[in-house]
Amino acid sequence: MKTLNRRSVLLTGLGAAGAGLLAACSDAPRAAGPTLLSPSAPAVAEAEKKRRCTGGKERRVRLTATAGTVDLGADKTVRTWSFDGQLPGREIRLTAGDTLVADLANHLPTSTSVHWHGLALRNDMDGVPPVTQRAVAPGGSFTYRFVTDTPGTYWFHPHVGVQLDRGLYGPLIVEDPHEPLRYDDEWVVVLDDWLDGVTGTPDQALATLRRGMGGSPSHGDEGHGGGDGKGAHGGMDGMPGMDMGDKGSGTGGMDMDDPFMLMGATSKLLGGDAGDVKYPHYLVNGRVPAAPATYRGKPGRKLRLRIINAGGDTAFRVALGGHRLTVTHTDGYPVVHQPADALLLGPGERYDALVTLDDGVFPLVAVAEGKGAAGLALVRTGSGDAPSADVRPKELNGRIPTATSLRAADDVRLTSRKPDVTHRIDLTGSMAKYDWALDGRPFDMNHADAHPYPVESGQRVRLRFRNTTDMWHPMHVHGHTSQLGASGPRKDTVIVLPGATVTCDFDADNPGRWLLHCHNAYHGESGMMGLVGYRG
């Protein structure tokens, strides 16, 4: 097995903005070979010193990446890769201003890394080989050390090949020392789509997908998309009566002999095609629906949900039966509170919500959008029988706030300012050839700076994504959190629907070289990535 794939990248999300923003005052030239800051440049250390002004303690953890058996419940065990044999990995929790010191020990048969998804951290700790560090070889180790100065719900995962679609992930919670929310307890909910050790491995799935529907390996031909023109997962609040799919085993869509390729999965919420990959299981906190994870509490208490989509190819529609949620955060950043019956999360996205618990036993259902199956967990506050594994609460068909319907809280909203530079980025490719790319150029991790999107410190940067494909893409940028529109939410991962154009703004205040990519693990690894690079 190769220790570093040629286009080894994973997902990460680039915040996006609502459609209809004013055109930027200038277009950014796609300069050939600009001089870019290195991850070890003095400017990177200087930015970290400013973060250190917040003070805080040092929190040391050890992560051992290892191959072994993991129990999914209901007598289902799988051979996979995980951190310390746990699924999800052990939660890391610290307070804003603390320094995280994470010692990675690699006991895998191949190289790996750890990426800290959503955090604005120092560039040389971002965990993207070979762009920001050397991959950690088998038997090797690496210590990540950085300040966590922004409270929120984050997570960690590898950024080598499609390793994310194994068990190498876990939640990272940065608490606010001056938390404004009032609640009694919290529950971290991690969603995942699972095939490793059941139908094969993620690498085998990628090899199948790369043959495309035409049956031959894909290269760089651009596909053409349609769509309804609604951007940033917008225009779909409260769509009642939508098809939840059947309640079958999870193959979804049109059955095929191939164990990996999914055909015929569709979703109105996602603008058509729902996904590429056929998964036998959908997990909530590492458990299958027949043996669900259970939160135990008391009726009348207010619970904070921190929901993370750690999936590789699946958007999840999430609802707690018998309850209405209040959305408080997305991708770690606060929003003006908004009621919701259900939430839709693309890979890499996170949502926080408050809920006042009723008395009884209630299903928390995570429907694999368009794929005809779901994950399940339980909330138990009293006596009663658990619902069946195929339960679908009516809240799934209720109001689903979208990114464009949310507003950033006043204290995190960007100041009004025209962009200094705009990068217009076309999302290209097709399922037929599986040739996903940005601007028709499949990304090469070993030549990451070949076609960068250059920025300069102090600029207001606008990224304008135009999806020319027939597939939705959860776009993510590392090291920054963008704002959607003039007052939309701050996000690092955003769904761009087929045929849509989405715009997102951020301030260039974190020097280095940062990936932007589709957080569908298979789209990103096939080439839908790019590099935002600060000029030296």
KAKA-V40899 format. One record per residue. N is the residue number from 1. RES is the residue in one letter. PSI is psi in whole degrees, -180 to 180 (999 if undefined). OMEGA is omega in degrees with one decimal (999 if undefined). Layout:
N|RES|PSI|OMEGA  N|RES|PSI|OMEGA
This chain:
1|M|136|179.2  2|K|144|179.2  3|T|-19|177.9  4|L|116|179.0  5|N|149|-174.9  6|R|-32|177.7  7|R|44|-172.8  8|S|108|175.3  9|V|162|177.3  10|L|-162|-176.1  11|L|162|169.8  12|T|160|-162.5  13|G|145|179.3  14|L|123|178.8  15|G|157|-178.1  16|A|170|179.8  17|A|161|-179.3  18|G|154|177.3  19|A|157|173.6  20|G|7|176.4  21|L|157|177.2  22|L|148|177.4  23|A|146|-179.5  24|A|159|-176.0  25|C|-18|179.1  26|S|156|173.2  27|D|143|179.1  28|A|130|177.0  29|P|136|175.0  30|R|72|-175.3  31|A|140|179.1  32|A|118|173.8  33|G|48|175.5  34|P|156|176.8  35|T|118|-176.0  36|L|148|175.1  37|L|142|175.2  38|S|160|178.4  39|P|-20|-180.0  40|S|13|-178.9  41|A|150|178.1  42|P|-32|-179.3  43|A|-31|178.6  44|V|-45|178.5  45|A|-36|179.3  46|E|-41|177.6  47|A|-36|179.1  48|E|-36|178.4  49|K|-37|178.5  50|K|-37|177.0  51|R|-33|-178.6  52|R|-18|179.6  53|C|-17|179.8  54|T|-10|-180.0  55|G|-149|177.9  56|G|175|-176.6  57|K|171|174.3  58|E|128|179.5  59|R|115|-175.7  60|R|132|177.7  61|V|160|175.9  62|R|131|176.8  63|L|119|178.4  64|T|112|177.3  65|A|120|-172.1  66|T|154|172.9  67|A|139|179.9  68|G|-171|-177.7  69|T|135|178.2  70|V|139|-179.6  71|D|120|177.3  72|L|-1|-177.6  73|G|164|178.3  74|A|41|178.3  75|D|26|177.0  76|K|112|175.6  77|T|147|-177.7  78|V|150|169.3  79|R|127|-177.4  80|T|-174|171.7  81|W|139|-179.6  82|S|173|172.5  83|F|114|175.2  84|D|26|176.2  85|G|14|-178.0  86|Q|149|178.9  87|L|116|-9.4  88|P|173|175.2  89|G|161|-179.0  90|R|132|-179.8  91|E|136|171.1  92|I|125|-178.0  93|R|131|178.5  94|L|179|-176.9  95|T|143|179.0  96|A|133|-175.1  97|G|-16|176.5  98|D|156|173.2  99|T|124|175.9  100|L|128|173.6  101|V|107|-175.4  102|A|117|-179.8  103|D|111|177.7  104|L|125|172.7  105|A|122|-175.9  106|N|107|175.7  107|H|18|178.9  108|L|165|176.3  109|P|4|-179.0  110|T|170|-178.2  111|S|157|179.2  112|T|-175|177.8  113|S|178|172.1  114|V|124|173.0  115|H|138|-175.5  116|W|91|-165.2  117|H|123|174.5  118|G|-17|-177.4  119|L|139|169.4  120|A|92|-175.6  121|L|177|179.9  122|R|143|-169.3  123|N|-37|-176.5  124|D|0|175.8  125|M|10|-172.9  126|D|-18|171.2  127|G|35|-178.7  128|V|93|176.1  129|P|143|-6.5  130|P|15|-173.5  131|V|-46|-175.9  132|T|-11|177.9  133|Q|167|169.0  134|R|143|176.6  135|A|145|179.6  136|V|113|-173.5  137|A|161|175.3  138|P|131|-177.2  139|G|-6|-177.7  140|G|180|179.7  141|S|163|178.3  142|F|141|178.1  143|T|121|175.0  144|Y|131|179.9  145|R|120|-179.6  146|F|159|177.9  147|V|136|175.6  148|T|94|-171.4  149|D|-1|-177.8  150|T|115|179.5  151|P|154|177.8  152|G|-178|178.8  153|T|115|-178.4  154|Y|-174|177.1  155|W|171|-178.4  156|F|149|-177.8  157|H|166|178.2  158|P|163|172.4  159|H|48|177.8  160|V|118|178.7  161|G|-141|178.4  162|V|33|179.4  163|Q|-27|178.1  164|L|-31|-175.5  165|D|14|165.0  166|R|-139|-177.4  167|G|19|-174.1  168|L|75|178.8  169|Y|162|177.2  170|G|163|-179.8  171|P|147|175.5  172|L|114|-176.5  173|I|123|176.5  174|V|109|-176.3  175|E|149|177.0  176|D|120|-180.0  177|P|-15|177.3  178|H|49|-174.1  179|E|120|-179.8  180|P|-20|-179.4  181|L|150|176.4  182|R|118|179.3  183|Y|165|-174.2  184|D|-29|-176.5  185|D|169|175.5  186|E|158|-178.2  187|W|121|176.8  188|V|124|-175.5  189|V|115|-178.8  190|V|123|-178.0  191|L|147|179.7  192|D|150|169.2  193|D|138|-167.1  194|W|129|170.9  195|L|-20|-172.5  196|D|129|179.4  197|G|4|178.2  198|V|-69|177.2  199|T|-10|-177.9  200|G|-148|179.9  201|T|161|175.0  202|P|-34|178.5  203|D|-39|176.1  204|Q|-38|176.8  205|A|-44|179.5  206|L|-42|179.3  207|A|-40|177.5  208|T|-47|-178.6  209|L|-38|-177.6  210|R|-19|174.5  211|R|-20|179.4  212|G|177|179.0  213|M|-17|178.2  214|G|-11|174.1  215|G|7|177.5  216|S|154|-177.4  217|P|143|-178.6  218|S|159|174.8  219|H|-118|-170.3  220|G|22|-179.1  221|D|138|-178.0  222|E|138|175.0  223|G|178|-179.4  224|H|139|-174.6  225|G|164|171.9  226|G|-127|176.8  227|G|174|-174.8  228|D|4|175.2  229|G|7|178.8  230|K|123|-172.2  231|G|166|173.5  232|A|43|174.4  233|H|44|-173.3  234|G|172|173.1  235|G|21|-175.8  236|M|26|177.3  237|D|134|169.5  238|G|58|176.4  239|M|95|-177.7  240|P|157|171.5  241|G|22|179.5  242|M|150|-176.9  243|D|121|178.6  244|M|-1|-175.8  245|G|176|179.2  246|D|179|-177.4  247|K|42|-173.2  248|G|-155|-169.2  249|S|-12|176.8  250|G|3|175.7  251|T|-36|172.9  252|G|158|171.8  253|G|-147|-176.7  254|M|126|-179.7  255|D|140|176.2  256|M|158|177.2  257|D|-30|-179.9  258|D|131|-175.8  259|P|-11|-172.2  260|F|-35|-171.3  261|M|126|-179.6  262|L|130|178.0  263|M|146|172.0  264|G|6|177.2  265|A|124|-176.4  266|T|155|179.6  267|S|129|174.0  268|K|-38|179.9  269|L|-32|-176.9  270|L|7|175.2  271|G|18|178.5  272|G|-114|-176.9  273|D|128|-173.9  274|A|-22|-177.6  275|G|168|-174.4  276|D|-27|-163.4  277|V|136|179.1  278|K|119|-179.2  279|Y|134|177.1  280|P|-21|-177.5  281|H|148|169.6  282|Y|128|-167.8  283|L|146|166.6  284|V|118|-175.8  285|N|42|172.8  286|G|11|-175.6  287|R|144|175.2  288|V|161|-177.6  289|P|-29|-178.8  290|A|-14|178.4  291|A|67|-167.9  292|P|148|168.0  293|A|147|-175.1  294|T|129|170.1  295|Y|132|179.6  296|R|124|-178.6  297|G|-161|-178.4  298|K|144|179.4  299|P|147|179.6  300|G|-11|180.0  301|R|151|-178.7  302|K|125|-175.8  303|L|135|172.4  304|R|120|174.3  305|L|132|171.0  306|R|105|-172.1  307|I|129|-176.9  308|I|128|172.9  309|N|104|178.7  310|A|15|-176.8  311|G|164|-179.6  312|G|-29|-172.4  313|D|-1|-166.2  314|T|135|165.3  315|A|137|-179.3  316|F|134|171.6  317|R|121|-168.3  318|V|134|175.7  319|A|150|173.6  320|L|112|-175.5  321|G|136|177.9  322|G|10|-176.5  323|H|156|170.4  324|R|140|-177.2  325|L|160|169.0  326|T|113|-178.3  327|V|129|-178.5  328|T|-28|-176.3  329|H|153|165.5  330|T|134|-178.3  331|D|37|174.5  332|G|-16|-173.2  333|Y|141|-177.5  334|P|148|176.3  335|V|162|170.4  336|V|128|-172.8  337|H|139|-177.1  338|Q|136|179.1  339|P|153|179.5  340|A|143|169.7  341|D|-34|-179.1  342|A|167|178.6  343|L|149|174.3  344|L|125|-178.4  345|L|124|169.6  346|G|166|177.7  347|P|130|179.6  348|G|-19|-178.5  349|E|155|173.8  350|R|146|173.6  351|Y|138|169.9  352|D|144|179.5  353|A|150|174.9  354|L|146|177.5  355|V|136|174.6  356|T|122|-168.7  357|L|137|174.1  358|D|-179|-177.6  359|D|120|178.4  360|G|-154|177.7  361|V|126|-170.7  362|F|142|179.4  363|P|131|165.6  364|L|110|-172.2  365|V|132|176.1  366|A|93|180.0  367|V|130|171.6  368|A|99|-167.6  369|E|119|176.8  370|G|0|-172.8  371|K|1|172.0  372|G|24|178.3  373|A|178|-175.4  374|A|160|166.7  375|G|163|-175.3  376|L|138|166.1  377|A|171|-177.5  378|L|147|168.7  379|V|119|-177.2  380|R|117|177.4  381|T|-2|-179.0  382|G|-166|-178.3  383|S|166|178.6  384|G|161|179.2  385|D|147|175.6  386|A|144|175.9  387|P|163|179.7  388|S|160|-176.8  389|A|-21|-178.0  390|D|21|179.9  391|V|142|176.4  392|R|93|-177.9  393|P|151|-176.5  394|K|-23|-179.4  395|E|-23|177.8  396|L|-25|179.9  397|N|10|-178.4  398|G|-149|-174.4  399|R|127|178.9  400|I|99|178.3  401|P|140|179.2  402|T|168|-176.9  403|A|-41|-176.7  404|T|-12|177.8  405|S|-9|179.7  406|L|153|177.7  407|R|138|177.0  408|A|142|171.8  409|A|151|-173.5  410|D|-38|-172.8  411|D|-7|177.3  412|V|1|-179.1  413|R|136|177.0  414|L|145|174.2  415|T|148|-179.1  416|S|130|-176.6  417|R|139|175.0  418|K|144|178.5  419|P|142|174.4  420|D|-25|-178.3  421|V|141|176.8  422|T|132|173.4  423|H|118|177.5  424|R|118|-169.9  425|I|120|176.1  426|D|130|171.6  427|L|121|-171.0  428|T|163|176.3  429|G|-178|-178.3  430|S|158|174.5  431|M|-30|-176.9  432|A|-41|-179.4  433|K|-9|-176.7  434|Y|54|-175.1  435|D|49|-176.0  436|W|139|-175.5  437|A|172|167.9  438|L|128|179.9  439|D|31|176.7  440|G|6|-179.0  441|R|108|174.1  442|P|135|-175.4  443|F|144|176.6  444|D|111|-177.1  445|M|-29|-179.9  446|N|-10|174.9  447|H|54|-171.8  448|A|-28|-176.4  449|D|15|-177.5  450|A|-40|-178.3  451|H|68|-174.9  452|P|165|168.3  453|Y|95|-171.0  454|P|143|174.5  455|V|169|176.5  456|E|147|179.7  457|S|136|178.8  458|G|-10|-178.8  459|Q|150|163.0  460|R|120|-172.7  461|V|136|175.6  462|R|128|174.3  463|L|124|-176.4  464|R|105|-177.0  465|F|129|174.7  466|R|116|-176.4  467|N|105|179.2  468|T|7|-173.5  469|T|174|177.0  470|D|11|-175.3  471|M|145|172.7  472|W|150|-178.5  473|H|124|173.3  474|P|102|-174.0  475|M|140|-173.4  476|H|139|172.9  477|V|140|-178.3  478|H|151|168.8  479|G|-2|-177.0  480|H|157|172.5  481|T|118|-174.6  482|S|167|175.7  483|Q|137|177.2  484|L|115|177.2  485|G|-167|-175.5  486|A|-29|-176.5  487|S|15|-179.2  488|G|-180|-176.2  489|P|155|170.5  490|R|125|-177.5  491|K|151|172.7  492|D|-11|178.1  493|T|131|-176.9  494|V|140|177.2  495|I|128|174.1  496|V|115|-174.9  497|L|161|177.2  498|P|134|177.7  499|G|0|-174.7  500|A|158|170.0  501|T|128|-176.5  502|V|137|-177.4  503|T|138|178.6  504|C|143|-177.4  505|D|143|170.8  506|F|158|176.0  507|D|130|-178.5  508|A|88|-175.6  509|D|17|-178.0  510|N|85|-170.0  511|P|149|177.1  512|G|-157|177.9  513|R|119|-170.0  514|W|131|175.8  515|L|147|161.1  516|L|140|-174.5  517|H|167|170.4  518|C|131|-178.3  519|H|7|161.1  520|N|115|-171.7  521|A|-35|-174.8  522|Y|-33|174.7  523|H|-46|-179.9  524|G|-46|-178.4  525|E|-24|177.2  526|S|-8|174.2  527|G|-4|-178.4  528|M|73|-179.8  529|M|164|175.3  530|G|-178|-176.9  531|L|123|168.7  532|V|115|-174.9  533|G|131|174.8  534|Y|133|177.6  535|R|143|179.8  536|G|999|999
